[in-house]
Amino acid sequence: MTYDILANEIYNNNIDIIYMNFMGSFKGLYGDNVIAIDSKIDTDAERCCVLAEELGHHHKTSGDITDQTKIENRKQEKIARNWGYEKLVGIADLINAYNIGIRNKNDLAEHLNITEQYLEESIQHYKEKYGLYYEVDNYVVYFDPLGIAKHF
C-alpha cells in the first residue's frame, strides 16, 4: 500500500495528519482523531509503517499509553502494532507477491512499501499468531523461514 493511499484512507476516516519534530524515540502519536508523524522520517516506506500503527491506535486502543512501563499500555501498543502489521502485510499480500515472482525479503519490503524491519516484525507477529505456517486456499505460508508453497 502506498503512503498516499493510506493517507487518503486516514483522511476519509476524518483523521488529520500533522508533521512535527519529535524529541526522543517517538516516531508517531495518535490522539483525538489526529496522527502526528515525526517530520524527520525521510522515506515513504517508514512513514507508511508509522501511519499504519497509529491508525491501529485509532481503531484498537484508548487513552494515553505513552508510559510503556505499565503492562496494560504495552499490551495496547502491541494490539495497535499487530493491527498495522495485518493492514500492510496481509497474508494475501504475501501470496500475491509470491505469485508475481518476488522471492527475497528486500524485494518484498520494497513491493509492500514498508521497511525490512517492519516486514520482519510482521512475520514475527504471524508466527506468534499462527505458529510456523498458515494454510489458505491452495497455499501454505511458512513464517520461519519465510516461504510460500502452492499445492496443485
N, CA, C and O of each residue as an XYZ file, in Angstrom:
608
protein
N       0.855     -1.162      0.000
C       0.000      0.000      0.000
C       0.907      1.232      0.000
O       1.859      1.310      0.777
N       0.612      2.163     -0.851
C       1.427      3.366     -0.892
C       1.069      4.295      0.251
O      -0.011      4.201      0.836
N       1.988      5.189      0.558
C       1.754      6.170      1.610
C       0.531      7.013      1.280
O      -0.290      7.282      2.157
N       0.401      7.435      0.022
C      -0.726      8.290     -0.372
C      -2.071      7.580     -0.205
O      -3.045      8.195      0.230
N      -2.130      6.306     -0.543
C      -3.379      5.550     -0.388
C      -3.742      5.446      1.094
O      -4.899      5.642      1.466
N      -2.757      5.138      1.938
C      -3.022      5.034      3.367
C      -3.413      6.398      3.941
O      -4.325      6.482      4.764
N      -2.740      7.453      3.521
C      -3.081      8.797      3.999
C      -4.504      9.169      3.587
O      -5.236      9.763      4.378
N      -4.904      8.828      2.364
C      -6.278      9.099      1.927
C      -7.290      8.333      2.768
O      -8.340      8.873      3.117
N      -6.987      7.092      3.093
C      -7.877      6.307      3.950
C      -8.016      6.969      5.318
O      -9.106      7.018      5.888
N      -6.917      7.470      5.828
C      -6.941      8.146      7.125
C      -7.789      9.403      7.056
O      -8.616      9.642      7.936
N      -7.594     10.206      6.022
C      -8.398     11.421      5.860
C      -9.881     11.076      5.701
O     -10.741     11.788      6.219
N     -10.183      9.988      4.987
C     -11.573      9.564      4.806
C     -12.217      9.099      6.111
O     -13.443      9.047      6.217
N     -11.387      8.759      7.110
C     -11.881      8.413      8.442
C     -11.928      9.646      9.351
O     -12.048      9.529     10.570
N     -11.830     10.825      8.737
C     -11.863     12.103      9.470
C     -10.751     12.217     10.513
O     -10.956     12.744     11.606
N      -9.585     11.718     10.154
C      -8.395     11.824     10.993
C      -7.425     12.758     10.275
O      -7.181     12.610      9.078
N      -6.885     13.703     10.999
C      -5.894     14.611     10.432
C      -4.497     14.051     10.641
O      -4.246     13.329     11.605
N      -3.596     14.386      9.736
C      -2.192     14.021      9.859
C      -1.403     15.317      9.958
O      -1.542     16.204      9.116
N      -0.576     15.422     10.991
C       0.310     16.571     11.113
C       1.747     16.069     11.221
O       1.998     14.952     11.672
N       2.673     16.908     10.802
C       4.096     16.565     10.848
C       4.777     17.527     11.808
O       4.568     18.738     11.742
N       5.591     16.980     12.697
C       6.274     17.803     13.685
C       7.588     17.146     14.080
O       7.772     15.946     13.878
N       8.490     17.921     14.637
C       9.759     17.389     15.120
C       9.555     16.808     16.505
O       9.161     17.521     17.428
N       9.819     15.525     16.657
C       9.678     14.848     17.937
C      11.015     14.818     18.659
O      12.072     14.731     18.033
N      10.958     14.891     19.949
C      12.124     14.669     20.797
C      12.045     13.208     21.250
O      10.952     12.667     21.424
N      13.182     12.585     21.436
C      13.171     11.211     21.917
C      12.948     10.211     20.799
O      13.248     10.476     19.634
N      12.412      9.048     21.178
C      12.323      7.934     20.231
C      10.974      7.803     19.533
O      10.815      6.934     18.675
N      10.001      8.640     19.876
C       8.695      8.534     19.228
C       8.798      8.904     17.754
O       9.494      9.849     17.383
N       8.094      8.145     16.925
C       8.008      8.466     15.502
C       6.604      8.881     15.119
O       6.398      9.513     14.083
N       5.634      8.528     15.953
C       4.257      8.895     15.694
C       3.445      8.818     16.966
O       3.770      8.073     17.891
N       2.387      9.600     16.997
C       1.456      9.586     18.123
C       0.050      9.759     17.585
O      -0.156     10.395     16.552
N      -0.922      9.187     18.294
C      -2.323      9.350     17.922
C      -3.099      9.873     19.125
O      -2.875      9.446     20.258
N      -4.006     10.795     18.864
C      -4.913     11.264     19.904
C      -5.962     12.175     19.312
O      -5.652     13.005     18.458
N      -7.185     12.036     19.747
C      -8.283     12.926     19.346
C      -8.388     13.110     17.828
O      -8.477     14.232     17.329
N      -8.375     11.998     17.117
C      -8.504     11.999     15.646
C      -7.406     12.774     14.933
O      -7.634     13.358     13.873
N      -6.217     12.776     15.519
C      -5.041     13.385     14.896
C      -3.878     12.410     15.011
O      -3.596     11.880     16.086
N      -3.210     12.183     13.888
C      -1.976     11.402     13.884
C      -0.840     12.390     13.664
O      -0.824     13.131     12.681
N       0.105     12.388     14.591
C       1.303     13.218     14.461
C       2.454     12.315     14.032
O       2.688     11.262     14.625
N       3.161     12.738     13.004
C       4.276     11.972     12.449
C       5.551     12.806     12.581
O       5.543     14.011     12.330
N       6.634     12.159     12.973
C       7.918     12.850     13.080
C       8.353     13.323     11.691
O       8.482     12.518     10.769
N       8.574     14.604     11.549
C       8.939     15.160     10.240
C      10.349     14.755      9.814
O      10.732     14.979      8.665
N      11.123     14.164     10.719
C      12.468     13.715     10.359
C      12.462     12.365      9.640
O      13.501     11.946      9.129
N      11.332     11.679      9.587
C      11.252     10.418      8.841
C      11.399     10.764      7.364
O      10.658     11.595      6.839
N      12.359     10.123      6.696
C      12.682     10.569      5.345
C      12.262      9.625      4.221
O      12.552      9.902      3.057
N      11.590      8.524      4.535
C      11.133      7.646      3.451
C       9.628      7.415      3.558
O       9.066      7.371      4.652
N       8.988      7.268      2.396
C       7.561      6.941      2.386
C       7.300      5.592      3.050
O       6.275      5.408      3.705
N       8.221      4.654      2.881
C       8.034      3.324      3.472
C       7.949      3.423      4.998
O       7.055      2.836      5.608
N       8.865      4.154      5.607
C       8.823      4.270      7.071
C       7.603      5.073      7.519
O       6.979      4.740      8.527
N       7.257      6.134      6.775
C       6.056      6.908      7.112
C       4.821      6.023      7.054
O       3.938      6.126      7.905
N       4.760      5.165      6.065
C       3.621      4.254      5.901
C       3.523      3.311      7.104
O       2.427      3.063      7.607
N       4.644      2.792      7.560
C       4.657      1.886      8.711
C       4.165      2.606      9.960
O       3.376      2.058     10.729
N       4.628      3.824     10.159
C       4.214      4.597     11.335
C       2.732      4.930     11.241
O       2.005      4.809     12.227
N       2.277      5.350     10.058
C       0.854      5.674      9.884
C      -0.030      4.466     10.185
O      -1.068      4.606     10.833
N       0.368      3.288      9.722
C      -0.446      2.085      9.948
C      -0.571      1.792     11.439
O      -1.654      1.459     11.917
N       0.528      1.915     12.170
C       0.459      1.663     13.608
C      -0.433      2.697     14.295
O      -1.240      2.348     15.157
N      -0.290      3.953     13.919
C      -1.108      4.991     14.557
C      -2.582      4.830     14.190
O      -3.455      5.121     15.008
N      -2.869      4.376     12.985
C      -4.253      4.077     12.616
C      -4.768      2.909     13.457
O      -5.943      2.865     13.821
N      -3.884      1.971     13.759
C      -4.236      0.880     14.671
C      -4.619      1.403     16.044
O      -5.533      0.876     16.677
N      -3.929      2.434     16.509
C      -4.303      3.050     17.787
C      -5.699      3.661     17.695
O      -6.488      3.566     18.635
N      -6.000      4.285     16.562
C      -7.329      4.868     16.366
C      -8.413      3.791     16.485
O      -9.432      3.992     17.146
N      -8.180      2.654     15.839
C      -9.191      1.596     15.792
C      -9.220      0.715     17.045
O     -10.279      0.194     17.397
N      -8.085      0.538     17.722
C      -7.994     -0.528     18.722
C      -7.630     -0.113     20.146
O      -7.805     -0.916     21.062
N      -7.138      1.088     20.371
C      -6.684      1.435     21.721
C      -7.363      2.717     22.201
O      -8.038      3.408     21.439
N      -7.167      3.010     23.475
C      -7.751      4.237     24.020
C      -6.863      4.797     25.115
O      -6.138      4.068     25.792
N      -6.940      6.106     25.270
C      -6.223      6.768     26.352
C      -4.763      7.009     26.054
O      -4.265      6.685     24.976
N      -4.092      7.581     27.024
C      -2.668      7.882     26.928
C      -1.887      6.642     27.333
O      -1.890      6.249     28.500
N      -1.221      6.030     26.367
C      -0.449      4.813     26.656
C       1.043      5.043     26.441
O       1.793      4.092     26.218
N       1.473      6.293     26.505
C       2.884      6.604     26.248
C       3.815      6.056     27.332
O       4.996      5.842     27.061
N       3.323      5.826     28.534
C       4.148      5.259     29.594
C       4.216      3.746     29.408
O       3.339      3.011     29.862
N       5.264      3.299     28.738
C       5.391      1.886     28.403
C       5.951      1.036     29.549
O       6.243     -0.145     29.362
N       6.100      1.639     30.735
C       6.473      0.836     31.898
C       5.258      0.114     32.466
O       5.402     -0.809     33.269
N       4.069      0.528     32.056
C       2.830     -0.107     32.524
C       2.453     -1.236     31.577
O       2.399     -1.040     30.363
N       2.192     -2.410     32.125
C       1.899     -3.601     31.314
C       0.672     -3.397     30.442
O       0.668     -3.829     29.289
N      -0.365     -2.754     30.952
C      -1.578     -2.530     30.161
C      -1.279     -1.653     28.949
O      -1.827     -1.883     27.870
N      -0.428     -0.665     29.113
C      -0.055      0.197     27.994
C       0.747     -0.578     26.952
O       0.557     -0.374     25.753
N       1.630     -1.452     27.388
C       2.404     -2.274     26.444
C       1.491     -3.207     25.665
O       1.698     -3.443     24.475
N       0.473     -3.737     26.348
C      -0.490     -4.606     25.663
C      -1.236     -3.828     24.578
O      -1.418     -4.324     23.466
N      -1.667     -2.606     24.908
C      -2.378     -1.801     23.914
C      -1.460     -1.436     22.748
O      -1.899     -1.399     21.598
N      -0.204     -1.169     23.041
C       0.764     -0.864     21.979
C       0.905     -2.056     21.038
O       0.939     -1.892     19.819
N       0.985     -3.239     21.601
C       1.114     -4.453     20.776
C      -0.133     -4.665     19.923
O      -0.025     -5.061     18.763
N      -1.298     -4.409     20.473
C      -2.545     -4.548     19.710
C      -2.535     -3.615     18.500
O      -2.894     -4.023     17.395
N      -2.127     -2.371     18.709
C      -2.082     -1.402     17.602
C      -1.041     -1.810     16.564
O      -1.292     -1.722     15.362
N       0.116     -2.252     17.023
C       1.158     -2.689     16.076
C       0.682     -3.887     15.266
O       0.872     -3.931     14.051
N       0.070     -4.851     15.927
C      -0.420     -6.029     15.214
C      -1.461     -5.644     14.172
O      -1.480     -6.207     13.078
N      -2.325     -4.690     14.501
C      -3.318     -4.222     13.537
C      -2.599     -3.640     12.320
O      -2.985     -3.911     11.182
N      -1.573     -2.853     12.553
C      -0.805     -2.271     11.454
C      -0.113     -3.322     10.608
O      -0.093     -3.221      9.381
N       0.458     -4.337     11.260
C       1.114     -5.413     10.502
C       0.125     -6.070      9.551
O       0.441     -6.305      8.385
N      -1.069     -6.365     10.048
C      -2.050     -7.043      9.203
C      -2.600     -6.110      8.121
O      -3.032     -6.571      7.065
N      -2.583     -4.814      8.381
C      -3.036     -3.839      7.384
C      -2.058     -3.759      6.213
O      -2.473     -3.738      5.055
N      -0.770     -3.714      6.512
C       0.233     -3.504      5.461
C       0.851     -4.784      4.920
O       1.377     -4.790      3.807
N       0.797     -5.871      5.691
C       1.434     -7.131      5.290
C       0.428     -8.254      5.492
O       0.627     -9.127      6.336
N      -0.635     -8.233      4.730
C      -1.634     -9.282      4.839
C      -1.142    -10.589      4.243
O      -0.249    -10.604      3.396
N      -1.725    -11.665      4.687
C      -1.379    -12.982      4.132
C      -1.591    -12.987      2.616
O      -0.770    -13.526      1.873
N      -2.685    -12.390      2.165
C      -2.952    -12.321      0.722
C      -1.869    -11.518      0.009
O      -1.513    -11.836     -1.125
N      -1.342    -10.483      0.656
C      -0.260     -9.692      0.060
C       0.992    -10.540     -0.123
O       1.681    -10.424     -1.137
N       1.287    -11.386      0.852
C       2.450    -12.274      0.748
C       2.277    -13.253     -0.410
O       3.213    -13.495     -1.173
N       1.085    -13.810     -0.535
C       0.812    -14.765     -1.619
C       0.860    -14.062     -2.972
O       1.427    -14.596     -3.926
N       0.278    -12.884     -3.064
C       0.310    -12.135     -4.329
C       1.735    -11.800     -4.735
O       2.082    -11.888     -5.912
N       2.565    -11.418     -3.769
C       3.973    -11.125     -4.070
C       4.686    -12.377     -4.582
O       5.474    -12.305     -5.525
N       4.411    -13.511     -3.963
C       4.980    -14.781     -4.429
C       4.549    -15.064     -5.869
O       5.357    -15.477     -6.701
N       3.272    -14.837     -6.147
C       2.746    -15.135     -7.484
C       3.306    -14.236     -8.578
O       3.283    -14.610     -9.751
N       3.808    -13.064     -8.220
C       4.422    -12.205     -9.253
C       5.936    -12.368     -9.295
O       6.624    -11.646    -10.017
N       6.451    -13.315     -8.523
C       7.861    -13.669     -8.637
C       8.793    -13.077     -7.592
O      10.011    -13.187     -7.735
N       8.276    -12.466     -6.570
C       9.134    -11.902     -5.528
C       9.604    -13.035     -4.625
O       8.793    -13.793     -4.093
N      10.924    -13.145     -4.457
C      11.480    -14.286     -3.738
C      12.427    -13.919     -2.604
O      12.964    -14.816     -1.955
N      12.652    -12.625     -2.339
C      13.508    -12.287     -1.203
C      12.886    -11.149     -0.403
O      12.034    -10.412     -0.899
N      13.329    -11.023      0.847
C      12.711    -10.075      1.777
C      12.931     -8.627      1.366
O      12.053     -7.786      1.561
N      14.090     -8.331      0.801
C      14.348     -6.959      0.373
C      13.351     -6.530     -0.689
O      12.753     -5.458     -0.593
N      13.173     -7.370     -1.702
C      12.213     -7.055     -2.771
C      10.782     -7.051     -2.241
O       9.958     -6.253     -2.687
N      10.485     -7.934     -1.297
C       9.147     -7.989     -0.722
C       8.837     -6.707      0.044
O       7.754     -6.143     -0.107
N       9.775     -6.243      0.861
C       9.572     -4.998      1.609
C       9.376     -3.829      0.648
O       8.502     -2.988      0.859
N      10.178     -3.778     -0.392
C      10.034     -2.705     -1.381
C       8.683     -2.782     -2.079
O       8.026     -1.758     -2.269
N       8.265     -3.978     -2.459
C       6.975     -4.171     -3.124
C       5.815     -3.731     -2.229
O       4.853     -3.131     -2.709
N       5.904     -4.027     -0.932
C       4.836     -3.681      0.008
C       4.944     -2.244      0.519
O       4.071     -1.773      1.247
N       6.015     -1.550      0.136
C       6.277     -0.173      0.567
C       6.397     -0.069      2.090
O       5.799      0.803      2.721
N       7.182     -0.981      2.657
C       7.454     -0.995      4.090
C       8.954     -1.168      4.289
O       9.682     -1.478      3.346
N       9.407     -0.967      5.511
C      10.817     -1.201      5.809
C      11.057     -2.695      6.020
O      10.133     -3.449      6.327
N      12.304     -3.104      5.850
C      12.632     -4.511      6.092
C      12.401     -4.877      7.555
O      11.975     -5.994      7.852
N      12.676     -3.953      8.467
C      12.430     -4.219      9.892
C      10.947     -4.450     10.136
O      10.576     -5.354     10.885
N      10.098     -3.646      9.517
C       8.648     -3.807      9.681
C       8.202     -5.151      9.110
O       7.332     -5.809      9.680
N       8.786     -5.557      7.999
C       8.477     -6.870      7.431
C       8.851     -7.969      8.418
O       8.068     -8.892      8.642
N      10.046     -7.878      9.012
C      10.475     -8.885      9.981
C       9.526     -8.931     11.179
O       9.169    -10.009     11.654
N       9.123     -7.760     11.660
C       8.209     -7.705     12.793
C       6.837     -8.280     12.420
O       6.188     -8.927     13.242
N       6.404     -8.044     11.194
C       5.130     -8.586     10.718
C       5.173    -10.106     10.659
O       4.228    -10.780     11.068
N       6.264    -10.633     10.154
C       6.428    -12.091     10.076
C       6.426    -12.686     11.483
O       5.817    -13.728     11.720
N       7.110    -12.020     12.413
C       7.119    -12.484     13.810
C       5.706    -12.471     14.387
O       5.328    -13.383     15.122
N       4.924    -11.443     14.060
C       3.529    -11.374     14.515
C       2.741    -12.583     14.017
O       2.027    -13.228     14.786
N       2.875    -12.885     12.727
C       2.137    -14.027     12.182
C       2.611    -15.341     12.789
O       1.812    -16.253     13.003
N       3.895    -15.440     13.064
C       4.421    -16.648     13.702
C       3.820    -16.812     15.098
O       3.461    -17.921     15.496
N       3.710    -15.707     15.841
C       3.088    -15.761     17.163
C       1.604    -16.106     17.069
O       1.066    -16.808     17.925
N       0.956    -15.610     16.032
C      -0.487    -15.807     15.874
C      -0.839    -17.202     15.368
O      -1.780    -17.823     15.859
N      -0.075    -17.700     14.374
C      -0.441    -18.954     13.706
C       0.524    -20.110     13.950
O       0.176    -21.257     13.670
N       1.700    -19.848     14.452
C       2.711    -20.890     14.549
C       3.663    -20.793     13.370
O       3.879    -19.707     12.831
N       4.229    -21.915     12.970
C       5.250    -21.896     11.920
C       4.701    -21.686     10.518
O       5.436    -21.273      9.621
N       3.400    -21.967     10.316
C       2.844    -21.790      8.974
C       1.344    -21.542      9.058
O       0.717    -21.727     10.101
N       0.793    -21.119      7.928
C      -0.644    -20.857      7.812
C      -1.088    -21.363      6.450
O      -0.457    -21.060      5.438
N      -2.167    -22.129      6.417
C      -2.698    -22.656      5.159
C      -3.947    -21.883      4.760
O      -4.842    -21.654      5.574
N      -3.989    -21.484      3.486
C      -5.160    -20.799      2.944
C      -5.278    -21.163      1.468
O      -4.294    -21.135      0.728
N      -6.478    -21.499      1.058
C      -6.729    -21.938     -0.313
C      -5.729    -23.022     -0.685
O      -5.636    -24.031      0.015
N      -4.984    -22.843     -1.760
C      -4.010    -23.843     -2.190
C      -2.584    -23.487     -1.776
O      -1.630    -23.964     -2.389
N      -2.426    -22.660     -0.751
C      -1.110    -22.161     -0.359
C      -0.805    -22.507      1.091
O      -1.697    -22.620      1.932
N       0.482    -22.668      1.349
C       0.991    -22.747      2.709
C       2.024    -21.622      2.828
O       2.996    -21.567      2.075
N       1.790    -20.735      3.783
C       2.716    -19.638      4.036
C       3.527    -20.021      5.264
O       2.986    -20.166      6.360
N       4.837    -20.182      5.067
C       5.743    -20.536      6.160
C       6.351    -19.246      6.714
O       6.722    -18.351      5.955
N       6.449    -19.159      8.036
C       6.958    -17.953      8.663
C       8.395    -18.078      9.153
O       9.047    -17.068      9.414
N       8.894    -19.301      9.282
C      10.259    -19.473      9.771
C      10.897    -20.688      9.131
O      10.705    -21.803      9.616
N      11.650    -20.511      8.058
C      11.916    -19.260      7.351
C      10.716    -18.880      6.471
O       9.867    -19.716      6.163
N      10.665    -17.611      6.076
C       9.567    -17.135      5.240
C       9.607    -17.837      3.898
O      10.641    -17.860      3.231
N       8.493    -18.401      3.507
C       8.376    -19.060      2.215
C       6.918    -19.400      1.938
O       6.088    -19.447      2.845
N       6.632    -19.631      0.677
C       5.270    -19.964      0.278
C       5.317    -21.158     -0.650
O       6.146    -21.232     -1.557
N       4.412    -22.089     -0.409
C       4.293    -23.267     -1.265
C       2.877    -23.305     -1.797
O       1.920    -23.020     -1.076
N       2.751    -23.663     -3.073
C       1.442    -23.780     -3.692
C       1.143    -25.254     -3.936
O       1.950    -25.980     -4.516
N      -0.044    -25.684     -3.479
C      -0.466    -27.062     -3.722
C      -1.166    -27.110     -5.083
O      -1.893    -26.195     -5.467
N      -0.925    -28.187     -5.777
C      -1.587    -28.367     -7.079
C      -2.746    -29.300     -6.958
O      -3.425    -29.573     -7.948
